[in-house]
């Protein structure tokens, strides 16, 4: 099966070089080129390429600003000269499946990266892989801290059930119906929850529990 590719870069020389590499393999078909983010999004919507090679620094609209929208139509492999960890994290967060830095890969690696991304997998340059690993560690740390914070409130399992339904916007009557409790029991549970969370209103309870 041929992999349709959209090449996006504001530099025509870079676009030509990327097309030249892809044209060496019959498994790839360059469907179109784009010189900025706006053109890239239009082409992605129209052509639905399997993979889009997306630069970041471009006029009119840069890669990061359109990546999430483009990723709704195609798998995105970022191909840029920028190795800023903040940018890498932003690109991965917005849905990029791969990230390669110019000068850190050769033609065979590019072809392999495109194949991997086309197959639903990922491909990261060493620097991007390090950033991705840090993102995973940070996320795990935040989740662990959130769990510890919730555990520290000392809520019972039933109080957590009631509070979680409160966070969904349910009224006391609806919570009672869902959990097969009386409204008086729900109100008692909420009074205990408010005391443990040290809040006075339903809104404050939701904010404290979900923050």
N, C-alpha and C positions, 0 to 999 in steps of 0.2 A: 504494500500500500504506500502510495506516495505521500510524503508529508508536505502540506502546503505551508509556505513561510511568508510572513510579512516582515520586511526589513525597514526599521525606523532609525534614522540618524540624520542630523542636519548637515553632515559633511558628505557631499556626493562621492568623494574619494573613498570614504569608509564604506558607504553603501555599495559601491562598485566592487570593493575588495571582498565584502561579505558575500555578495552575489556570486563572485568568481569562485569562492570556496564552495559554496552550496552547489554550484553548477557542475562541480567535479564528481558529484554523486547523483546517480539517476534516481535515488530514493527521495530527493528533495525537489520541490518546484517552488521557485520564488514567484508568488502571486502578484506582489506589488511592492513598491517602495513608498516611504513617507518621510518628509523632512521636518515635521514638527508633531507635537502631541495631538493637535486638532485633526490633522490629516490622518494620523495613525488611528485615532478613534473612529473616524468615518470609514476608513478602509477595513478595520476589524469588524465593524458592524455589517458592512456590505459583503465582505468576502469570507468571513468566518475561518481564517487560517488556523491550521492545527497549532502552529507556534508563531509567536511574534517576537522578533529580536528588537528590544526597546532600549534606546539610548535615554539618558536623563537630561543632560544640558542641551535644550533646544529652544528656539524662539516660539513665541505665541503661547505654547503650553508645554511645560517640561514633562519628563517621563513620570515622575512621582505623582503629579497632579491628575494624570489620566489613567494611571495604571489600574486602579480598581475597576473603572468602567470598562477598560479594554479586557480585563481578565474575565469579564462576564461572557466574552465571545471567543476567547482563545487562551491557550497557555502562554504565559509570558516568561521569556528569558531575558533578563536585563543584561545589556552589553554596553559598558560605559568605562570611561577612564577614571571615574570617581570611586575611590575606595574609602570614603568617609564612613565610619561605623554608624553614625546617625542616619545617613542616607540608606545604607544597606538595611538597617533595621526597619526603616520606613517602607522600603520597597518590599521586603519580606512580609511585613505586616499588612500591606495593601494587596497581597496576593501573588507576588512573583514566585514562580516555581524554581527559578535559577538565577544566578548572578555571576557574571564573568567580568573581570577587569582587563581592559586592553593592555597587551604587553605581558600578560600572565598566562596566555594559552596559545597553542599552535592550531593550525587548521584541523588536524585529526581530533583534537580535544573539542573543538567547536562543533564538529559534526556529531561527535558522540554526545555532547551536551544537548544538542537539539533533539537527537533521538530519544534520550532519556526523558526530557521534558515532554516530548510528544507522547511518550508512553505513560504519562501520568506520574513520573518520578521527578526527582529534583537533581540539580547540579550546581554546586557552589565552588567558587574559587576558595583557596585556603583562608583568605581574609574574611570572606563572607561566611564561610563555615564557622569560623571562630565567633563571629557576631551572632550567628544563629544559635550556637551552643550557649552563649551568654544569655540570649533571650529566653531560652528554655529554662536555664537555671534561675533567672530572675522571676520568671512566671511561677515556677515551682516555689520559690521563696515567698513570693507574695501570697500564694494560695495557702502555704503552710502558716504564714503569719495570720491570715484571715481565719483559718480554722482554729488556731490557738486563741485568737481574740474571741471568737464565738464560744469556744469551750470555757473561756474565762468568765462568761456571763452566768454560767451555772444554770442554764435553762434545762428543764426536763425535755424528754422526747416529745411529749404532748404539747408542751409550751412552744417548742420549735415548730410543730405542725401548725398550730394556731397562728403563730407569727408569720410563717411562710405564706399561708393563705391570706393573711392581712396584707402582705406585700403584693399579692396578686390583685388587690383592690376589692376583695370580698367584704361584705358587711358581716356583722356578728351573726345575723340570721343565716346567711349563706354558709358561713364557716360551720355553724352548728349543724346545718343540714348535711354538709360534706363529711363532717367527722362523726355524725350521728351523736351529737351532744345536745344538751339544752343550751339556750341562749345565756342563761344564768351561769352555767359552767364555763362557757366561752368567755364571758365577761370576767369571771374570777381568774381564769388563766391569763387574760390580758392584763389584769391588774398586777399579777405576779410578774409578768414579762416587763411591764413598764417600770416596776420597782427595781428589777435586776439590771435593766438597761439604763436606769437612771434617766428616764424620759417622762414626759407628761402627756404627750399627744400621740395619736396614731402616726402622723407624719414623721415626728421625731423618731419613733420606733423603727419605721421603715428605713429612714436615712441611716440610723445607727447600725442596723442589722446588715444593710447592703453595702455600706461604705468600706 
